[in-house]
Amino acid sequence: MPIVIGAKPESTFADPMGLLTDCHRRIERFLEVLVRLAAEAQGSPLSSEQRQALETALRYFREAAPKHTADEEETLFPRLRRMERPELQAVLEKVEGLKNEHAQAERNHAEVERLGQAWLISGWLAPADSARFAELVGGLADLYRGHIAVEERELFPAAAAVLPGAERAAMGREMAARRGLRHE
């Protein structure tokens, strides 16, 4: 990824909330790529640049995005539930809805993957498949817009406020291990 002068540096595993937020920016960028491809190419043969963009976005959602979901569902959410803090009650009530949205996104991504791979293999998509691809990626963009807003405005700030440093460090180690990395 190119360096942008004045851009916020990527977070590290020492800052799990920052890392989760950084993942959201990648999700948004790759969804934007898929939405743009759906609108511009409309199932037609792809240019080499479009083909590479589609392959990269599909790979991100196939390989990296599930790790982000696991970071939330297996690492963050359980820790917040164990806190038993009254000030977390309102945000914890939203966790089940966030998990349901993760499941919906996973189903939609599976269909986007199937259609995207068909597009890459055959070089085009039938009009009905092209319309379905556009519908799915547009729906995912809408789903993530609201989902990310809840997490970044409510969940992550609440977690950052109540999770002790040792818990945040343990989160970072779990997140690194999920990616096959070592973090101290």
C-alpha positions in Angstrom: 0.0 0.0 0.0 1.5 3.4 -0.9 2.4 5.9 1.8 0.2 8.9 1.9 1.8 12.0 3.4 -0.3 13.1 6.4 -2.1 9.8 6.7 -2.6 8.1 10.0 0.0 5.3 10.4 -1.5 1.8 10.6 -2.2 0.6 14.2 -0.3 -2.3 15.7 -1.4 -5.3 17.8 -0.5 -3.1 20.8 -3.7 -1.1 19.9 -6.4 -3.7 19.1 -9.2 -1.1 18.8 -7.1 0.9 16.4 -6.3 -2.3 14.4 -10.0 -3.1 14.2 -10.7 0.4 13.0 -8.0 0.1 10.4 -9.6 -3.1 9.2 -12.9 -1.2 8.7 -11.1 1.2 6.4 -9.8 -1.7 4.3 -13.3 -3.2 4.2 -14.7 0.1 3.0 -12.0 0.4 0.3 -12.4 -3.1 -1.0 -16.2 -2.8 -1.0 -15.9 0.5 -3.0 -13.8 -1.4 -5.5 -16.5 -4.0 -5.9 -19.3 -1.5 -6.2 -17.4 0.5 -8.8 -16.6 -2.6 -10.8 -20.2 -3.7 -10.7 -21.3 -0.3 -12.0 -18.6 0.2 -14.6 -18.1 -3.3 -16.1 -21.7 -4.6 -15.6 -20.6 -8.1 -16.2 -18.7 -7.3 -19.4 -15.1 -8.5 -20.0 -12.7 -6.9 -17.5 -9.6 -4.9 -18.4 -6.4 -6.2 -16.8 -6.6 -3.5 -14.2 -10.3 -4.3 -13.4 -9.4 -8.0 -13.2 -6.6 -7.5 -10.8 -8.9 -5.2 -8.6 -11.6 -7.9 -8.6 -9.1 -10.6 -7.7 -7.6 -8.5 -4.9 -10.9 -7.5 -3.4 -12.3 -11.1 -3.5 -9.1 -12.4 -1.9 -9.4 -9.8 0.9 -12.9 -10.8 1.7 -12.1 -14.5 1.5 -8.9 -14.4 3.6 -8.6 -11.3 5.7 -12.2 -10.2 6.5 -13.0 -13.5 8.4 -10.1 -12.9 10.7 -11.5 -9.4 11.5 -14.9 -11.0 12.3 -13.2 -13.5 14.6 -11.3 -10.7 16.2 -14.6 -9.2 17.2 -16.6 -12.4 18.0 -13.9 -14.5 19.6 -11.6 -11.8 21.1 -13.5 -8.6 21.8 -17.2 -9.5 22.4 -16.4 -12.2 25.1 -14.2 -9.9 27.0 -16.8 -7.2 27.1 -19.4 -9.7 28.3 -17.2 -10.9 31.1 -16.7 -7.3 32.4 -20.2 -7.2 34.0 -20.1 -3.4 34.0 -23.4 -1.5 34.1 -22.1 1.1 31.7 -21.6 -1.6 29.1 -25.2 -2.8 29.1 -26.5 -0.7 26.3 -23.6 -1.5 24.0 -23.7 -5.2 24.9 -27.3 -5.3 23.8 -26.2 -4.5 20.3 -23.6 -7.3 20.1 -26.2 -10.0 19.1 -27.3 -7.7 16.2 -23.7 -7.2 15.2 -23.1 -11.0 15.2 -26.3 -11.4 13.0 -24.9 -8.8 10.6 -21.6 -10.7 10.5 -23.5 -13.8 9.5 -25.5 -12.0 6.8 -22.3 -10.4 5.4 -20.7 -13.9 5.3 -23.5 -15.3 3.3 -23.5 -12.4 0.9 -19.7 -12.5 0.5 -20.0 -16.2 -0.3 -22.3 -15.4 -3.2 -20.2 -12.4 -4.3 -17.2 -14.8 -4.3 -19.1 -17.3 -6.4 -20.2 -14.7 -8.9 -16.8 -13.0 -8.9 -14.9 -16.2 -9.6 -17.4 -17.0 -12.4 -16.7 -13.6 -13.9 -12.9 -14.2 -13.7 -13.1 -17.6 -15.2 -15.6 -17.0 -18.1 -14.6 -13.4 -18.7 -18.2 -12.1 -18.4 -21.4 -12.4 -16.4 -24.9 -13.0 -17.7 -27.1 -9.9 -17.1 -29.0 -11.6 -14.3 -25.7 -12.5 -12.5 -24.3 -9.1 -13.1 -27.4 -7.5 -11.6 -27.2 -9.9 -8.6 -23.5 -9.1 -8.1 -24.3 -5.3 -8.1 -27.2 -5.9 -5.7 -25.1 -7.9 -3.3 -22.1 -5.5 -3.2 -24.5 -2.5 -2.8 -26.3 -4.3 0.0 -23.0 -5.1 1.7 -21.9 -1.5 1.4 -25.2 -0.5 3.2 -24.9 -3.2 5.8 -21.3 -2.3 6.6 -22.0 1.4 6.8 -24.4 1.0 9.7 -22.4 -1.9 11.3 -19.1 0.0 11.3 -20.9 3.2 12.7 -22.2 1.2 15.7 -18.8 -0.4 16.3 -16.7 2.8 16.0 -19.1 5.2 17.7 -20.2 2.9 20.6 -18.5 -0.4 20.9 -14.9 0.4 20.4 -14.8 3.5 22.6 -16.6 1.6 25.4 -14.1 -1.2 25.1 -11.2 1.1 25.1 -12.5 2.8 28.2 -13.1 -0.3 30.3 -10.7 -3.0 29.2 -7.5 -3.0 31.3 -4.1 -2.9 29.6 -3.5 -6.6 30.2 -6.7 -7.5 28.4 -5.9 -5.2 25.5 -2.4 -6.9 25.3 -4.0 -10.3 25.4 -6.3 -9.2 22.6 -3.3 -8.1 20.5 -1.6 -11.5 21.0 -4.8 -13.4 20.0 -5.3 -11.2 16.9 -1.6 -11.7 15.9 -1.8 -15.4 16.4 -5.0 -15.6 14.2 -2.8 -14.2 11.4 0.1 -16.5 12.1 2.2 -13.7 13.6 3.9 -13.4 16.9 3.3 -10.4 19.1 4.7 -9.7 22.6 
